[in-house]
């Protein structure tokens, strides 16, 4: 799984990139090869004015679809943590849906003709 983390306009960008990398890898590591790549963008929307303006955005590329999620908050670390929890849940739901679809394809009943 390839993880790219881009931080823009944040004074503690290196620390936040490391934190995001650890949280995302921990959240998505169990899905193995199903997750092809992850891009995380961290930014401060309002700049130095403060407030709930820290934006964490993630794009998860699965084998056959993409997931895009955002989280906004006053503290970037908390926004990253919430985003990691949400994306883990959403990827798990997508994987369950894929597994159920594959099982339905396998369990298609085959009609049996009665012997005359």
N, C-alpha and C positions, 0 to 999 in steps of 0.2 A: 504494500500500500504506500503510494507516494503522497506525502503531505507537504503542501506549500502554505506558508503563513506569511502574509504581508501586513505590515503595520504602518499606518500613515498618521502623522500628526500627534504621536504619543511620546511623552518624555521617557517612559520606561519601556520602550519597544522591545529591547532584547529580553528583558524579564518576562514580558507578556507573551512574546513568541515562544519562549521555553515552556511557560505554563500552558499555553494553548496546545503545543505539540504533545506534552505529556497527557493532558486531558483527552484530546481527540484520539490519540493512539490507544489509551486505556479504554475508551468508550467503543471504538470500532475494531479493535484488534481481534476480537473473537469471531468476526465475520470473515476472516481470512481473505481468500482470493475474490470474494463477491464484491468487495470495495476496491475499485481500481485506483482511484485518486481522490484526494480531498484538497480543496482550496479554502483557506480561511483568510478573511480580510478583517482587520481591526482598524477602526478609525474613530476619531473624535469629531463629531459632526459640527458642533458649535465652536470648537477651538477652546481658548482659555476662559470662556465665559462661565463654564461650569454647568451644573444641572444634569439631568438624565439624558445625556447626549453621547454616550459611548456605544458604538455600534459594532457588533460582532456578526459577521455574515459567513455562512459556510455553504459550499457547493460540494456535494458528495456524488461522485460518478460511480454508479453501479454498472454491472455488465450490460444491462439493457435500459436503464433509465437514470435520471439525475434527480437529486433532492436538493432544494435550496431553502435555507432557513436563516432567519435573522433574529437577533436579540438585542434590545436596547436597554441601557441602565445607567445609573450614576457611577457605578464602579465596574471597570472593564473586567476585572478578575471574576466577579460574580456573574457578569454577562456571559463570559466564556464557560463557566461552570454550568449555568442553566442551558446554554446552547449544546454543550456536550451531552448532558442528560437527555435533552429533547431529541437530538439526532440519533442517539443510541436506541431510544424507544422507536423512532420512526423507521430506522433501518431494520430493526427486529420485526416490525410489523410488515415491512415490504418482503423480507425473507420468508416469513410465515405464509404470506399470500402466495409467493412463488412456489413454495413447497406444496401447499394445498392444490395449486393449479396443476403441478406435475403429478400429484397423486390422482387427481381426477382423470387425467389423460391415461394413466396406467390402468385404472379401475373401470374402464368402459366395458359394459357387459356385452358379451358375444352371444348372439342368438344361437341356440342349439336346435337343430331340426330333429323332429321325432322320426324314429325309424318306422317305415311302412310295413 
